[in-house]
Amino acid sequence: MSPLYGDGAVPPGDAPYEEYAQSVGVGPHPLPWPDDERYDPELLASGDRRNVLDGYRYWTVDAIVADLDTKRRPLHVAIQNWEHDFNIGSIVRTANAFNVAGVHILGRRRWNKRGALVTDRYLHVYHHASVANMAAWFAERDIPVVGVDNLPGSKPLETTKLPERACLLFGSEGPGLTDEAVAACSYLVAIGQDGSTRSINAGAAAAIAMYAWGLQWIRTDLSSV
């Protein structure tokens, strides 16, 4: 995990982080520069220390988003945002790694972005003020909503076939999905556990659920990546 904060910024006065930041990514691009509008002149001149794939080095954010749009997965991720949950940022970062079609923030418009490490810039992020609004958005597009929570009646994630076009809905850390959100779901899935804890961290659960979907629908061997 990179200790970088923001889009390459580091905590002020933290020499080890500052030294590490300069070792991440690439420095200024050698002359002559590429004659391609996808490249950012400032990054070409100063270097690209962002947490992006090597193929996107020196590209503008808009150019990266445009390229990602050509290969988005048909998966959406929705997150209930009632308590400014710090896990939301982590979930968004994982959603970026899977290049999902959209991230949906349900409830409060402002959400805790710290853990996202600006990966939300490369995603399409939607806001829904209420469960009803969110449910209507997905119903109009014929996309089923699958809740992820270990509630009574949940199906085991490990053996359940997930729809290719789907939205995985996650609740806040602690309380999980609200009753209204559960009612909006086509069904629920739960991650099998053998330990003593009642539930696992929301950010970890979201990563597991997205990976489970990917094992079913991404046409590469994720286990070997």
PAFIPA-472492 format. One line per field, with one value per residue (C-alpha): x, y, z; residue in three letters. Coordinates in nm, 4 decimals, padded with zeros to 6 digits, always signed. Layout:
PAFIPA-472492
xx	(X,...)
yy	(Y,...)
zz	(Z,...)
residu	(ALA,...)
END
This chain:
PAFIPA-472492
xx	(+00.0000,+00.1377,+00.1736,+00.0965,-00.1920,-00.4068,-00.2666,+00.0929,+00.0968,+00.2539,+00.2175,+00.4229,+00.7520,+00.7572,+01.0966,+01.0654,+00.7355,+00.8764,+01.1746,+00.9474,+00.7174,+01.0062,+01.0866,+00.7318,+00.6370,+00.8605,+01.0539,+01.0429,+00.9967,+01.3101,+01.2977,+01.1514,+00.8098,+00.5351,+00.3179,-00.0103,-00.2936,-00.3424,-00.0235,-00.0131,+00.2684,+00.3084,+00.3546,+00.5946,+00.8020,+00.7931,+00.7335,+00.4338,+00.4204,+00.0534,-00.0705,-00.1564,-00.0614,+00.2585,+00.0543,-00.1144,+00.2019,+00.1973,-00.1636,-00.4202,-00.6994,-00.9542,-00.7553,-00.7319,-01.1062,-01.1842,-00.9722,-01.1215,-01.4682,-01.3954,-01.3572,-01.5747,-01.7125,-02.0942,-02.0744,-02.1982,-02.1175,-02.3478,-02.2607,-02.4875,-02.3428,-02.5276,-02.2310,-01.9416,-01.7908,-01.4152,-01.4522,-01.6223,-01.2890,-01.1445,-01.4457,-01.4129,-01.0439,-01.1286,-01.4069,-01.1472,-00.9250,-01.2145,-01.2998,-01.6686,-01.9329,-02.0297,-02.0031,-02.3231,-02.3223,-02.6537,-02.7547,-02.5270,-02.3663,-02.0369,-01.8422,-01.5115,-01.2642,-00.9433,-00.9071,-00.9905,-00.6545,-00.8224,-00.9149,-01.2682,-01.1373,-01.1197,-01.4709,-01.8257,-01.9664,-02.3411,-02.5363,-02.8809,-03.0495,-03.2763,-03.3101,-03.6153,-03.4159,-03.1385,-03.3803,-03.5566,-03.2255,-03.1351,-03.4902,-03.4953,-03.1819,-03.2955,-02.9964,-03.0649,-02.9408,-02.7706,-02.7170,-02.4034,-02.4742,-02.4883,-02.8562,-03.1129,-03.2068,-02.8776,-02.7403,-02.3770,-02.1627,-01.9277,-02.1909,-02.4323,-02.4315,-02.4194,-02.5706,-02.3178,-02.5021,-02.5542,-02.5145,-02.3527,-02.4952,-02.2972,-02.4075,-02.2201,-01.9615,-02.1388,-02.5115,-02.4866,-02.7739,-03.0852,-03.4224,-03.5252,-03.2114,-03.2682,-03.6211,-03.4789,-03.2519,-03.3351,-03.1642,-02.8770,-02.5460,-02.3204,-01.9529,-01.8924,-01.7066,-01.5732,-01.4389,-01.5990,-01.6577,-02.0104,-01.8945,-01.5839,-01.4770,-01.7005,-01.4086,-01.2753,-01.6206,-01.6632,-01.3271,-01.4191,-01.7589,-01.6135,-01.3498,-01.6183,-01.8090,-01.4869,-01.4156,-01.7506,-01.7454,-01.3981,-01.2492,-00.9053,-00.7684,-00.7825,-00.6100,-00.2937,-00.2895)
yy	(+00.0000,+00.3396,+00.5885,+00.8741,+01.1003,+01.2794,+01.2867,+01.2452,+01.4836,+01.3706,+01.4836,+01.8045,+01.7654,+01.3880,+01.3280,+00.9501,+00.9960,+01.2799,+01.0669,+00.7745,+00.9973,+01.0917,+00.7248,+00.6373,+00.6642,+00.8355,+01.1591,+01.4182,+01.2718,+01.2929,+01.5168,+01.5132,+01.4861,+01.2715,+01.4591,+01.3345,+01.5348,+01.2668,+01.3777,+01.6492,+01.9021,+01.9667,+01.5974,+01.5580,+01.8408,+01.7523,+01.3761,+01.1591,+01.0330,+00.9288,+00.5814,+00.4869,+00.2026,+00.2560,+00.2738,+00.5888,+00.7687,+01.1402,+01.1198,+01.3773,+01.2622,+01.3228,+01.1054,+00.8232,+00.8391,+00.8357,+00.5255,+00.3509,+00.4274,+00.2032,-00.1001,-00.0448,-00.3550,-00.3795,-00.3814,-00.0943,-00.0418,+00.1445,+00.2496,+00.3786,+00.7002,+00.7814,+00.8106,+00.9535,+00.6047,+00.6011,+00.2683,+00.4384,+00.5609,+00.2113,+00.0703,+00.3364,+00.2554,-00.1134,-00.0166,+00.1721,-00.1362,-00.3326,-00.0439,-00.0555,+00.1233,+00.3487,+00.4167,+00.5306,+00.7221,+00.6762,+00.9295,+01.2195,+01.3802,+01.4478,+01.1293,+01.0412,+01.0429,+00.9914,+00.6210,+00.6666,+00.8328,+01.0352,+00.7203,+00.8631,+01.1001,+00.8058,+00.6780,+00.7901,+00.8768,+00.9242,+01.0525,+00.9358,+01.1214,+00.8305,+00.4553,+00.5134,+00.7350,+00.4780,+00.1919,+00.3860,+00.4637,+00.0953,-00.0169,+00.2166,+00.0425,-00.3092,-00.3574,-00.5759,-00.4573,-00.7263,-00.6429,-00.7650,-00.8306,-01.1297,-01.0999,-01.3795,-01.5097,-01.4127,-01.6525,-01.7669,-01.5461,-01.8354,-02.0429,-01.7808,-01.6863,-01.3079,-01.1209,-00.9791,-00.6461,-00.5807,-00.3377,-00.4567,-00.2555,-00.2141,-00.0691,+00.1451,-00.0055,-00.1423,-00.1169,-00.2615,-00.2231,-00.0432,-00.2176,+00.0127,-00.0747,-00.4465,-00.4108,-00.2531,-00.5506,-00.8433,-01.0612,-01.0587,-01.2423,-01.3025,-01.3916,-01.7193,-01.6859,-01.9368,-01.7117,-01.5486,-01.2010,-01.1218,-00.9443,-00.8333,-00.4804,-00.3167,-00.2246,-00.5803,-00.7253,-00.5034,-00.6128,-00.9795,-00.9300,-00.7496,-01.0180,-01.2874,-01.1097,-01.0832,-01.4538,-01.5163,-01.2519,-01.1153,-01.3098,-01.3455,-01.5601,-01.3198,-01.5736,-01.5372,-01.1575)
zz	(+00.0000,-00.0934,+00.1937,-00.0425,+00.0483,-00.2043,-00.5560,-00.4566,-00.1608,+00.1652,+00.5268,+00.5715,+00.7502,+00.7216,+00.5640,+00.5122,+00.3288,+00.1216,+00.0249,-00.0609,-00.2653,-00.4908,-00.5517,-00.6645,-01.0283,-01.2811,-01.3073,-01.5861,-01.9329,-02.1496,-02.4546,-02.7088,-02.5455,-02.7021,-02.9490,-02.8068,-02.6517,-02.3854,-02.2138,-01.9473,-02.0086,-01.6352,-01.5617,-01.8524,-01.7087,-01.3394,-01.3342,-01.2533,-00.8929,-00.9004,-00.8148,-01.1737,-01.4057,-01.6049,-01.9246,-01.7924,-01.6875,-01.7797,-01.9050,-01.7985,-01.5685,-01.8455,-02.0867,-01.8330,-01.7627,-02.1344,-02.1831,-01.8791,-02.0155,-02.3135,-02.0849,-01.7779,-01.6080,-01.5924,-01.2124,-00.9947,-00.6292,-00.3887,-00.0340,+00.2387,+00.3797,+00.7010,+00.9379,+00.7290,+00.7400,+00.6810,+00.4973,+00.2039,+00.0693,+00.0840,-00.1002,-00.3702,-00.4152,-00.4653,-00.7079,-00.9108,-00.9190,-01.0721,-01.3087,-01.2183,-01.4212,-01.1321,-00.7607,-00.5889,-00.2625,-00.0830,+00.1816,+00.2681,-00.0351,+00.1419,+00.2089,+00.3703,+00.0806,+00.2751,+00.1995,-00.1687,-00.2384,-00.5180,-00.7134,-00.7318,-01.0004,-01.2379,-01.1625,-01.2306,-00.8873,-00.8404,-00.5415,-00.4333,-00.1487,-00.0597,-00.1017,-00.3211,-00.5582,-00.5813,-00.6384,-00.9143,-01.0875,-01.1087,-01.1919,-01.4931,-01.6215,-01.5300,-01.2990,-00.9936,-00.6550,-00.4454,-00.0804,+00.0962,+00.4649,+00.6985,+00.7775,+00.8109,+00.4675,+00.3049,+00.0450,+00.0730,-00.1480,-00.2198,-00.4009,-00.5339,-00.9015,-00.9228,-01.2186,-01.4644,-01.4715,-01.1043,-00.8188,-00.4973,-00.2080,+00.1146,+00.4469,+00.6958,+00.9275,+01.2336,+01.1612,+00.8106,+00.5670,+00.6838,+00.6643,+00.3796,+00.1835,+00.2377,+00.1012,-00.2171,-00.2853,-00.5105,-00.2516,-00.0009,+00.0032,+00.3011,+00.3309,+00.5117,+00.8438,+01.0954,+01.3690,+01.6710,+01.5277,+01.4102,+01.0959,+00.9116,+00.8245,+00.5632,+00.3389,+00.3497,+00.2845,-00.0200,-00.1616,-00.1138,-00.2787,-00.5804,-00.6181,-00.6009,-00.8784,-01.0788,-01.0496,-01.2155,-01.4865,-01.5632,-01.8527,-01.6986,-01.4199,-01.1270,-00.9052,-01.1125,-01.1401)
residu	(MET,SER,PRO,LEU,TYR,GLY,ASP,GLY,ALA,VAL,PRO,PRO,GLY,ASP,ALA,PRO,TYR,GLU,GLU,TYR,ALA,GLN,SER,VAL,GLY,VAL,GLY,PRO,HIS,PRO,LEU,PRO,TRP,PRO,ASP,ASP,GLU,ARG,TYR,ASP,PRO,GLU,LEU,LEU,ALA,SER,GLY,ASP,ARG,ARG,ASN,VAL,LEU,ASP,GLY,TYR,ARG,TYR,TRP,THR,VAL,ASP,ALA,ILE,VAL,ALA,ASP,LEU,ASP,THR,LYS,ARG,ARG,PRO,LEU,HIS,VAL,ALA,ILE,GLN,ASN,TRP,GLU,HIS,ASP,PHE,ASN,ILE,GLY,SER,ILE,VAL,ARG,THR,ALA,ASN,ALA,PHE,ASN,VAL,ALA,GLY,VAL,HIS,ILE,LEU,GLY,ARG,ARG,ARG,TRP,ASN,LYS,ARG,GLY,ALA,LEU,VAL,THR,ASP,ARG,TYR,LEU,HIS,VAL,TYR,HIS,HIS,ALA,SER,VAL,ALA,ASN,MET,ALA,ALA,TRP,PHE,ALA,GLU,ARG,ASP,ILE,PRO,VAL,VAL,GLY,VAL,ASP,ASN,LEU,PRO,GLY,SER,LYS,PRO,LEU,GLU,THR,THR,LYS,LEU,PRO,GLU,ARG,ALA,CYS,LEU,LEU,PHE,GLY,SER,GLU,GLY,PRO,GLY,LEU,THR,ASP,GLU,ALA,VAL,ALA,ALA,CYS,SER,TYR,LEU,VAL,ALA,ILE,GLY,GLN,ASP,GLY,SER,THR,ARG,SER,ILE,ASN,ALA,GLY,ALA,ALA,ALA,ALA,ILE,ALA,MET,TYR,ALA,TRP,GLY,LEU,GLN,TRP,ILE,ARG,THR,ASP,LEU,SER,SER,VAL)
END
